Amino acid sequence: MLRPADEAELAEALRSASAPLHVRGGGTRASPARDGAEALLTAGLGGVVLHEPGAMTLVARAGTPLDEVTAVLAAEGQRLPFEPPDLRGLLGRDGVSTIGGVVAANASGPARVRLGAARDHLLGMRLVDGEGRVIRNGGRVMKNVTGYDLARLMAGSQGRLGVLTEVSLRVMPRPETEVTLCRRGLSPAAAVSAMARALASPFEVTGAAHDPRDGGRTFLRIEGFAASVAYRTGLIEAILRGDPAPSDIERIEAAASSRVWADLGGVAAFAGREGDVWRLSVVPGDAAGLVARLPDGACWLMDWGGGLVWALCAEGTDLRAVLRPYTGHATLVRAALSTIAALGMEEPRAPAVAALTAGLRAKFDPRGILAGAG
Amino acid sequence: MEMPRPDDRILSRKVDLVDRLVRLVGRGAVIDDPAAIRAYECDALTAYRCPPLCVVLPETTEAVAAVLHLCHEERVPVVPRGSGTSLSGGALPTADCVLLGLARMNRVLEIDTVNRFVRVEAGLTNLAVTRAVEEAGFFYAPDPSSQLACAIGGNVAMNSGGAHCLKYGVTTNNLMGVRMVLMDGTVVDLGGPVFDAGGLDLLAVVCGSEGQLGVVTEATLRILPRAEDARPVLIAFSSNEVAGACVSDIIRAGVLPVAIEFMDRPCIAACEAFAQAGYPECEALLIVEVEGSPAEIDDQLTRIRSIAARHDPVEFRAARDADEAARIWLGRKSAFGAMGQINDYLCLDGTIPVSELSAVLAGISTLAKDAGLQVANVFHAGDGNMHPLILYDANSPGELEKAERLGADILRLCVAAGGCLTGEHGVGVEKRDLMEVQFSAEDIEAQMRVKDVFDPHWLLNPAKVFPLGASRARRIA
């Protein structure tokens, strides 16, 4: 096991590697190691390098635990706006997420629907590619079009092109308060439509999810200064009530509201349950039609106003076939080895896009040292 | 500024090439008359001009693909152009290039207010996107000051920003997908009306690649619901330093204005003389705009007023109605015109960490004094995107060069302060040779490797972005 203490050691480890390595942040999301691949841990590259609250920027080494980043920000009343989800329960992992791992996975939670993904808040990075070359890109300012945006290319790359050693992020003020409205009893189609109306309103809904269990619960979150949240909650409530207007709308406040979204983002509903877990990225308006086509016995959950559908199905079910009539794609998040072998974790890309991806991997990692990534 | 020598072998084949292009896209879509071509000899960086070999104005993605395929086979460089509003020479032709203009591809293809996106052709103007959706209560957030004229394709190429990025981000944050033609004529779709594309985020590296990776012909854009209302305040200060500290404190307090604009004394004086906006007598001025319902706006302005009060402002002026709001913006919006009345100017675009504002402004003032030139500052302070305007006289020999040298020194200062060369205008040809100030040879090499994958023969907009020395071997290969 390799555990470099700094970027130079990491670069040396990659340069001198003669076989694929299994690069890991906290091991909370990465796929399991291939047979025999030596582990390379980034945990030695830790520490928040800079936090400027007045400029809304944070620079941290990739191995910094996510909790440490969150605590540093919270001390100044700030947060990561993209709400990285905690998937440990779902994936049956323990360990500690690192900020580098979060960025490499573009791990973005419910707030993404309004505030954007990790990649949207990534301002810059340092990276060591498969050849051990150190590459810096972007910076720590919010507007930067100097040269190609390699930093965002790395967000969500799962370490396929290189190992992040430092990331620079835009952070945002932590809202004074939050309220979640929960409407019971909507059908999937009615829920999608209610979420669309709320998201099209000027009231800046930062969470829009639907859980079909218990007769169906539709959740909408409003955040901000207390007076503004009170005002907006009233208006969103009116949108949720719709017609006919039976009103079983619950207001969930502050800490309880946060717990609702931590569970939704972490897909707690599927934790510990058997079956393959799929993540379907779809046009929100198609979500209701899609869940109606899921095989009997499948469980599902909608986030991002319907733009993200989580599904739990019997092992080996091919949800890509179900999704085919719609725009979007399906990724396996947790699955039996036989499912992975038969279907692959990711949906195959169009040939021209696959060729560009392969071309980039060949340039940044010609020897295939990072071939097992993702 | 140096450009590569045009390829004589291409120049000598002009007639044949034009002929073949006409056969592909029709006579009406090809311009080769020397007088008509001159309209395309420069973009908004008018100091540099060069007529292209010819101009092609295709109307479909298929026609773009056919043109690129031919140019690829014949190894003819192609320079894509949206509306030609680039301030960095992004659409500057070379004499041996085919200039590929997207102006005729300007249709709105799809408006989906339920799923909150639009799909448009790349030649459509930025403002036309908002116009297409505003009746339904939506807008397209990036708002470069050229938005009346600039094309979405150019916005994607340059990752354009605007005044409201503090809250809404820049093009890359509002771009969901593109249809793009690679140099060999292959059509690819990247992203689309879903949140994730899966796999490597190729869209992310295409946005801001200055037309060097492919020609974007369609874009899927996120549209946002318009806020209930917006209102600006004007806050005047007795020094740049105090104004800078106030910006930082506003952001820190958790208020997130949509825009924080900054003007220094030379700029205020010029705008006042030009537009008579009624700005107060002061050293530095902030325009802060907040959004929400009237009550929410009042609440945010109360918070901003109390923060500003700690910095002893010369004046705090809130707009009470639309007319007063317009007057507050009037001076700022006429800044570039006002400076143009005084003299020719170079507009820089360096970005710095907000915490360095006052130190960098002091540094700029010293550099300007040493150079014997006047600099006025007007910029997006909330995100640190500066726009120093260097005044010079284009008719006085050597003045442009002197202004360019001062500009380079100011950009070096921005980089040294932890910032970058360009926040929203792009590198183009203007800042190409300064890239080594910000990046190591390895950093630049990594970026060029991406172009190698998308455009192995370096035919698309080849003499931009990277220092000519760094890209030479690839361009002549």
Interface residues (C-beta under 8 A of the other chain):
Chain A: E52 P53 G54 A55 M56 T57 E76 G77 N106 R112 G116 A117 R119 D120 D129 R133 V134 I135 R136 N137 G139 R140 V141 M142 K143 N144 V145 T146 G147 Y148 D149 L150 R152 L153 A155 G156 S157 R160 L161 M172 P173 R174 P175 E176 A196 L199 A200 S201 P202 F225 A227 S228 Y231 S281 V282 V283 P284 G285 W304 G307 L308 T327 G328 H329 T331 E346 E347 R349 A350 A352 V353 L356 T357 G359 L360 K363 F364
Chain B: D112 T113 V114 N115 R116 G137 F138 M158 N159 G161 C165 L166 G169 V170 T172 N173 L182 T186 V187 V188 D189 L190 G192 P193 V194 F195 D196 A197 G198 G199 L200 D201 L202 A204 V205 C207 G208 S209 P225 R226 A227 E228 V247 S248 D249 I251 R252 A253 G254 V255 L256 G292 S293 A295 E296 D299 Q300 T351 I352 P353 V354 S355 H380 D383 G384 N385 G418 G419 C420 L421 T422 G423 E424 H425 G426 V427 K431 M435 Q438 F439 S440 E442 D443 I444 A446 Q447 R449 V450 K451 D452 V453 F454 V465
